[in-house]
Amino acid sequence: MINTVLSVDQLTQVVPIGQSDRTTTILKNISFKVQKGELVSIVGPSGSGKSTLLYSISGITRPTSGTVTIAGVNPYQLKPNQLAAFRRQIIGFIFQQYNLIQSLPVFENIVIQQRLSHQQPKRSEIEQLLTKLNFAGQIDGAVETLSGGEQQKVAIARTILTDCDVLFADEPTGALDSVSKSIIFTYFKELVAKGKTVIMVTHDIELASQTDRAIVLKDGQVQQIVPEPSLEAIYAALDKVV
């Protein structure tokens, strides 16, 4: 049985520069596969294209060329309503900027996807999840009153609650303290142990060294894919990048 959850083939992303006719290539000829139940990190220097790659392989930003297949489906061949349904059912995305509705309570931010899918939220389930994520705020408090780290936990809880098969995360621990970072990463590993797949952009090389594979980017290209990465192996790959 084929367990490839994500297949990326010759992906290239070209974007315009300002208002001019000029363009710049952010990603060039990127190819790799991710298997079901893998925890994969994407690392590289600032400006190497990590977040752009995550958006391009997750059904958010259509690549200029190349193909992306998630669970056997090319999301960019779907009609808008089909893509929206596919993303609700298969894909979860944790945004670096949280993308929360600041004026709404924590609870309503977390259950928004459930409400859109006409599901009945279970408050006890959400309270248990927030406790597990070491959330220190009030579930009925407004998001705008929370610190960046607590907002990040709300964004993570919102995505986890969708029970997605493939979770894309853009710097999911960037605003967290060391204790909360460890808790979130442990939760990701628990999801993977249950057969979920997690693909994570991170600047945290220590976390990347605990993933199944690390994809190292340089100037929009895959410099190296490090299997069973160690700190030494990732730093060695990054030394080639700098």
N, C-alpha and C positions, 0 to 999 in steps of 0.2 A: 504494500500500500504506500502510495506517495504521500509524504507528510509535509511537503513544501507549502508553507502558508503564504510566504511573500517571495515573489520572483521579480527582480529588477534587471532589465536588459538594455544596455547601451543608452541609459537615460542621460539626456542633455537638457540643461535649462539655460536659456538665453533671455536676458531682460533688457529693456530699453534704458538708456541713460538720460534721465531728466526728460526734457521736452524735445530733445534732438532726435535725429534719425539714427544716432549711434547706439550700439548695443554692447553688452558685456556678457561673457559666458561665466555663469556662476557654477554650473556643474557640467562635467564633460565625460561622456561615455562610461557611466557607472553601471556596473553589473555585479549582482550578488544574489544569493538566496538565503532565506531564513526558514528554519524548520519549525513545525509545531512543538511547543513546549520549550523554546529557546528564550534565553534572556540575552539580548545583544546590545552592546553599547556602541555609540558612534562618537568618536573623539577626534580632536584636531585643534590647531591654533584658531584663534578668533579670526573670522573672515574666511575660513576654509570651506564654508558652505553647509555646515552641519544642519542648521535649522531649515535651510532651503531644501536640503535632501529629505528631511523628515516630512515636510509639507508635501513634497513632490511624490513620495512613495505611499502616502496615506489617503489619497483621494481628495486632498484639499486644493493643491495647485497643479494644474495640468502641465506636464513637462513639454518642452519644445519638441523633443523627439525621443524615441525609445519607448519601451513598454513597461508597465507595472501591472502585476497580477496579484491580487489578494484573495486567498481562498478560492483560487481558480477563476476569478472574475477580474476583468480589466475595468476599474471604476470609471475611467475616462471614456469608456464606450457607452456608459449608461446615460439615460435621459435624466434631467435634474431630479424629478420625483423618484426615479429608481435609485439614483445615487444617494439621495437623502435617506431612503428606506434601508439601503445597503449599509450605510454608515451607522444608522441607529442599531442595526441588528448585529453587525460584525465588528465594527471598528470603534475604538475609544481613543480620544486624544486629550492629553494633558498639556495645556498651553503654558508657555513660559510667563505670559502676562496674565494668567489666570482666567480672563474672559468671564468674570463674574458680574452680576447685576448688583452694583454697590448699594442701592437703596433697599434691596430685598433682604429678608432675614436669611440666615445661614440655611435653615431647613428648606426654604423655597428655592434657593440656589441649587441645593443638592438634588432635589426631586424634580427639577424642571424637565429633564428628559423623560421621566416617568409620566409626568402630566401630559407631555406632548404625545406619548404613546398610549394615553388613556389607561394607564395603570394606577392602581391605588397604592400610594406610598405607605410604608409601615414605619411609623416613627421609632418604634423600639429597635428595629433593624438598623436604622440610621444612627440612633444614639450609640448602639453597640459598635458600629463601624467607626464613628468619631472617637470613641473611647480607645479603640484599638490603634487609631492613628495618633494618639496622644494629643488630641485637640483640646486646647485650653480655654476656648471661648464659650459663648452661650449659643445654644442651638437656635434660639428665637431672637438673638441679637442681630442687628444690621451688619452686613459684611463690611461696610465702610468703617466700622469702629475697630476692625481687627488689624493686627500687624500683618506684614507681608507673609511671614511664615505661616500664620494661622489661615490666611486667605489661600495659601498654596495647599494646605491640607483640605480645605473645602473643595477646591478644584479637583484634587485627587479623589476625594470621596465621591464627588459627582460622577466622575468617569468610572470608578470602580463599581458603582451601583448599577451601571448599565449592563454589567456582566458580559462585556465584550469578549470576543475571541482573540482579537489582536489589539494590543494596547501600545499606542505611540506616545512617548513622553518627551517633552522638550525641557530639559533642565529641571526635572521634577523635584529635585532636592536643593536647588540653588539658594533658596531663602531660608533653609531650615538649619537649626542648630544640630550639633553632632548626634545628640540623643534621638531627635525626631528623624534625622536623616537615616540613621540605622534602622529605626522602626519602619519607615516607609520602604526602604530597600528590602528588608526582611519580608514585608508584605508582598512586594513584587515577586520575590522568590517563591512565596507560598502560592501565588497565582500560577506561576510557571509549573510548579509541582502538580497542579491540578489540570495541566494541559493547555493553559493559556500561553500566549506568546507576547513578550514585552520587548520593544525596541526603543532604546533610550539614548537621547543626546545628553552628554554630560561633560563638564570640565573636571569632574572629580575622578582623578586617575585611580584612586584607591577603590572607589566603587566599580569603575570599569574593570579593574583587575579581578573582581568577583563575579563577572558575567561569563557566559559561555563562550562568547567571541567578542572581540573588539575590532570595529572597522575604523581604521585611521585615515582621515582625509587630509589632503594637502592641495591647496589651490583648486578645489572643486573636483579632485580626482581621488580615487581610492589608492592610497599609498601602500597600504598593507592591511590584510585581514589576519588578526592574531587569534589563533584558536587557544582555548583554555588560557587566557592571558594572565600573566603575572605583572606586578609593578615593573620589574626589570624589563620584561618583553615590550610592554607598552611604551615605557620611556625610551627604549632603544629605537622603536618605530618612530616615535615623535622626534628623536634626535635627527633622524633622516629627513624629517619634515622641516625643521627649523632652518 
